[in-house]
Amino acid sequence: MEAFYKTHKYLVEHVQSPVRRMLMDEIDWTHRLIGIKGSRGVGKTTFLLQYAKEHFGTDPGCLYINFNNFYFTEHTLVEFAGEFCAQGGKTLLIDQTFKYENWSKELRECYDRYPQLHIVFSGSSVMRLIEENDDLHGIIASYNLRGFSFREYLNLQAGTTFPAYKLEDIIQNHTQIAQNICEQVHPLEYFKPYLHHGFYPFFLENRSFSENLLKTMNMMLEVDILLIKQIELKYLSKIRKLLYLIMQSAPGPANVSQLSKEITTSRATIMNYIKYLKDARLLNTLYCEGDEYPKKPNQVYVQNTNLMHVISPDNVDPIAERKTFFYNALHVKHKVNTCKYQLDFCIDQQYHFKCDNKPETGKQYSKVLYAADEIETGNKNVIPLWLFGFLY
């Protein structure tokens, strides 16, 4: 136990978290069992350590552990939690949960056996913490940690402290909000770099961003999909090829029949693979209102613009980039569907958006909202695209 405390102390003292994530204030920390999901690379470990540093400091009642530790090859989580509680432990932070074989059953046992213990654990975005997990049903509070929003990236790079805004506030008051922001900083100077490399925190590291992201993408495929979904390694090449083919044409319709021919597998398998790639936060799927999986999506998107620049570094279509950013920013807290009025998106079944560069005067439609690129401030129904990066 002493070795775990030494590791915890060192990690908490040395954690670097230049941006305070908005999720820190959204979580109800009174829950006894909290699961924090997120794709590989978005900063789940840093988030856990920052929580420990911010809320507990040097208090030995909090302990961070990682299932990478070989200790857990011969000792159970329940056994460890019992010893921790016996020494006065109250909050256990668990990382790399999926690497522990019986994680869900033992989390349930810890919950039932040690009522004084609070557990916060991180999990892959592919893990189904509630939908497919009877062990944790009714006792877990699940949250998603996403990559940096444009607001978080801008605050970090420009040294600002801009707050987040609700979608309704942006729609109704975007001119004043944008003017207030532009009085302090020119957001367009930071927007293109964000689209290129600002979503994943490891752009802060002194390494090649593109190589790091490519490595992370392959880990998503090899670990988050193959290992967690228990898919045989021989199918990895098919999933890699499928991902590449979709990313080359995204956003676009999912031609499942054509993809099944090119991958030489069934249509049903293609649909499953697309679902896994979506869960891993490599793709997004866009449906018509009322439709959802297992129906075929109307459109398939790359999950975020950073991935687009890594796959096609010299050939990113600006229209696709605009739409991808908008979808990625909106679907965090809103229902996003295709729009039946031949526009780009319908949000929450009431707002109809077109992502464009600034629409020409006289060609705007009053019932349409325009997310316009390359403008700092908008007017009436023309809203700067970058401002949708302030939703979280």
ZITA-V475110 format. One record per pair of residues at least 12 apart in sequence whose ideal C-beta (glycine too) atoms are under 7 Angstrom apart, sorted by the first residue. I is the first residue (numbers start at 1). GAP is how many residues later the second one is. D is the distance in Angstrom with one decimal. If there is no record, write none. Layout:
# ZITA-V475110
I_GAP_D + I_GAP_D
This chain:
# ZITA-V475110
1_82_6.1 + 1_86_6.8 + 4_59_6.2 + 4_61_5.8 + 5_55_6.7 + 5_58_6.6 + 8_55_5.4 + 8_56_4.7 + 11_38_5.4 + 11_53_6.3 + 12_37_5.6 + 12_40_5.2 + 12_41_4.9 + 15_31_6.1 + 15_34_4.1 + 15_35_5.9 + 15_38_5.9 + 17_29_5.4 + 17_33_4.3 + 18_138_5.5 + 18_186_7.0 + 19_129_6.9 + 19_133_4.9 + 19_136_6.4 + 19_137_4.9 + 21_26_6.0 + 21_124_6.9 + 22_142_6.0 + 22_370_5.3 + 23_120_6.2 + 23_122_5.6 + 24_27_6.8 + 27_116_5.6 + 28_113_6.3 + 31_110_4.1 + 32_79_6.3 + 32_86_5.3 + 32_87_7.0 + 33_74_6.6 + 33_78_5.4 + 33_86_5.3 + 33_106_5.4 + 33_107_5.0 + 33_108_7.0 + 34_86_4.6 + 34_107_5.1 + 34_109_7.0 + 35_86_5.8 + 35_88_5.6 + 35_94_4.6 + 35_105_5.4 + 35_107_4.6 + 36_84_6.8 + 36_86_5.1 + 36_107_5.3 + 36_109_5.5 + 37_86_5.0 + 37_87_7.0 + 37_88_5.2 + 37_90_6.5 + 37_92_6.6 + 37_105_6.5 + 37_107_5.3 + 38_87_5.8 + 38_106_6.2 + 38_107_3.7 + 38_108_6.7 + 39_86_4.6 + 39_181_6.8 + 39_241_6.4 + 39_242_3.4 + 40_176_5.3 + 40_179_5.5 + 40_180_5.2 + 40_184_6.1 + 41_159_4.8 + 41_161_6.1 + 41_175_4.4 + 42_103_5.6 + 42_104_6.2 + 42_105_4.7 + 42_158_6.6 + 42_159_6.9 + 43_102_6.8 + 43_158_4.6 + 44_78_4.1 + 44_101_5.7 + 45_50_5.5 + 45_77_6.9 + 47_98_5.7 + 48_16_6.1 + 48_45_4.7 + 48_47_6.1 + 48_72_6.7 + 48_74_6.0 + 49_15_6.2 + 52_12_5.8 + 52_41_6.0 + 56_35_6.9 + 61_27_6.2 + 61_28_5.9 + 61_29_4.2 + 61_30_6.2 + 62_29_4.3 + 62_31_6.9 + 63_21_6.2 + 63_26_6.0 + 63_29_5.8 + 63_30_6.9 + 64_29_4.3 + 64_31_6.9 + 65_27_6.9 + 65_29_5.8 + 66_29_4.4 + 66_30_5.4 + 67_27_7.0 + 67_28_6.9 + 67_29_4.5 + 67_30_6.3 + 67_32_4.4 + 67_33_4.5 + 68_28_5.4 + 68_31_6.6 + 72_28_6.1 + 76_30_6.3 + 77_23_6.4 + 77_29_4.3 + 77_33_6.5 + 78_28_5.1 + 78_31_5.1 + 78_32_5.8 + 78_35_6.9 + 81_29_4.6 + 81_33_5.9 + 81_36_6.2 + 82_32_6.9 + 85_29_5.0 + 85_31_6.4 + 85_32_5.6 + 90_26_6.5 + 90_27_6.6 + 90_28_6.3 + 91_27_4.6 + 92_25_6.3 + 92_27_5.0 + 93_27_5.2 + 94_25_6.5 + 94_27_3.9 + 95_27_5.2 + 97_24_4.7 + 97_25_6.3 + 97_26_5.0 + 98_25_6.3 + 98_26_5.4 + 98_29_6.0 + 98_130_5.6 + 104_29_5.4 + 104_31_4.1 + 104_32_5.7 + 105_30_5.3 + 107_12_6.5 + 107_29_6.5 + 108_27_4.4 + 108_28_6.2 + 111_28_5.6 + 124_100_4.8 + 124_104_6.0 + 125_154_5.9 + 125_155_6.1 + 125_156_5.0 + 126_98_4.7 + 126_99_6.3 + 126_102_4.9 + 126_103_6.7 + 126_150_6.9 + 126_153_4.6 + 126_154_5.4 + 127_101_6.4 + 129_13_4.7 + 130_12_5.6 + 146_186_6.3 + 147_52_3.8 + 147_53_5.4 + 147_157_6.4 + 148_50_5.7 + 148_51_5.7 + 148_53_6.4 + 149_180_6.9 + 149_240_5.4 + 149_242_7.0 + 149_243_5.0 + 150_41_6.7 + 150_44_5.1 + 150_48_7.0 + 150_236_6.1 + 150_239_2.5 + 150_240_7.0 + 151_13_6.0 + 151_238_5.7 + 151_239_4.4 + 153_37_6.9 + 153_41_4.8 + 153_45_4.0 + 154_31_6.9 + 154_33_6.3 + 154_36_5.2 + 157_33_5.7 + 158_27_4.7 + 158_32_6.6 + 160_24_6.0 + 160_25_5.9 + 162_19_6.2 + 162_228_6.8 + 164_226_5.8 + 164_227_6.3 + 164_228_5.4 + 165_12_6.2 + 165_225_5.1 + 165_226_6.8 + 167_167_6.3 + 167_224_6.3 + 170_213_6.6 + 170_217_5.8 + 170_218_7.0 + 171_180_6.9 + 171_198_6.6 + 174_204_5.7 + 174_209_4.6 + 174_213_5.9 + 175_202_6.0 + 175_203_6.2 + 175_204_6.1 + 177_210_6.7 + 178_198_6.4 + 178_199_4.3 + 178_200_6.6 + 178_206_5.5 + 178_209_5.7 + 179_198_5.7 + 182_194_5.2 + 182_195_6.3 + 186_190_6.9 + 187_189_6.5 + 187_199_5.0 + 188_188_5.9 + 188_198_6.7 + 191_195_4.7 + 195_110_4.3 + 195_126_6.0 + 195_130_6.2 + 196_110_6.8 + 196_113_5.1 + 197_12_4.9 + 197_109_5.9 + 199_105_4.7 + 199_107_4.5 + 200_13_6.3 + 200_106_6.0 + 210_100_5.2 + 210_103_6.9 + 213_93_6.4 + 213_97_4.9 + 214_96_5.9 + 217_65_6.7 + 220_60_4.6 + 220_62_6.1 + 221_15_6.4 + 221_18_5.9 + 221_19_6.2 + 222_14_6.6 + 224_56_4.8 + 225_14_6.6 + 225_51_4.9 + 225_55_5.6 + 229_47_5.9 + 238_25_5.1 + 238_27_6.1 + 239_34_5.5 + 241_22_6.0 + 242_17_6.4 + 242_21_5.4 + 242_28_6.9 + 242_31_5.5 + 243_34_5.8 + 243_39_6.2 + 244_67_7.0 + 245_14_6.5 + 245_17_6.4 + 246_37_6.4 + 246_54_5.5 + 247_55_5.4 + 247_64_4.8 + 250_50_5.6 + 250_51_5.4 + 250_52_4.9 + 250_70_6.8 + 251_48_5.2 + 251_49_6.8 + 251_50_4.5 + 251_69_5.7 + 251_72_5.6 + 251_73_6.6 + 252_47_6.5 + 252_48_6.7 + 253_45_6.9 + 253_46_6.2 + 254_20_6.7 + 254_42_5.6 + 254_43_5.3 + 254_46_4.9 + 256_14_5.1 + 256_15_6.5 + 256_40_5.9 + 271_23_6.4 + 271_25_6.9 + 274_26_6.8 + 275_18_5.9 + 281_22_5.0 + 282_21_5.5 + 282_25_6.8 + 283_17_5.9 + 283_18_6.7 + 283_19_6.5 + 283_20_5.7 + 284_17_4.1 + 284_19_5.3 + 284_43_6.0 + 284_44_7.0 + 284_47_6.9 + 285_12_3.8 + 285_15_5.7 + 286_12_5.6 + 286_13_4.1 + 286_15_6.2 + 286_41_6.9 + 286_50_6.7 + 286_51_7.0 + 286_52_5.7 + 287_50_6.0 + 287_51_7.0 + 288_49_6.1 + 288_50_5.2 + 289_48_4.7 + 289_57_6.6 + 289_60_6.3 + 298_40_4.8 + 299_39_6.4 + 301_23_5.6 + 301_26_5.6 + 302_22_5.6 + 303_25_6.6 + 304_20_6.8 + 304_24_5.0 + 305_16_5.4 + 305_19_5.2 + 305_20_5.4 + 308_13_6.3 + 308_16_6.4 + 322_33_4.6 + 322_51_5.3 + 322_63_6.1 + 323_21_6.0 + 323_32_4.9 + 325_60_6.9 + 326_19_6.8 + 326_29_5.0 + 326_45_5.3 + 326_59_6.7 + 326_62_5.9 + 327_18_6.8 + 329_59_4.6 + 329_60_5.5 + 329_62_5.6 + 330_17_6.0 + 330_58_6.5 + 330_61_7.0 + 332_59_6.5 + 332_60_5.5 + 333_58_6.6 + 333_59_7.0 + 334_13_5.3 + 334_14_5.4 + 335_12_7.0 + 335_13_5.2 + 335_14_6.8 + 339_13_5.3 + 343_25_6.3 + 351_18_5.8 + 352_15_6.7 + 352_16_5.7 + 352_17_6.5 + 353_16_5.0 + 353_18_5.6 + 354_14_5.7 + 354_16_5.5 + 355_16_4.7 + 355_30_6.8 + 356_14_5.9 + 356_16_6.0 + 357_15_6.3 + 357_16_5.1 + 357_17_5.6 + 358_14_4.7 + 358_16_6.6 + 358_17_5.3 + 358_24_6.8 + 359_13_6.7 + 359_23_6.4 + 364_17_6.5 + 364_18_6.8 + 366_15_6.5 + 368_13_6.6 + 369_12_5.3 + 369_14_6.4 + 370_12_4.6 + 370_13_6.6 + 371_12_5.8 + 371_14_4.7 + 371_17_6.2 + 372_12_6.3 + 372_13_5.9 + 373_12_4.6
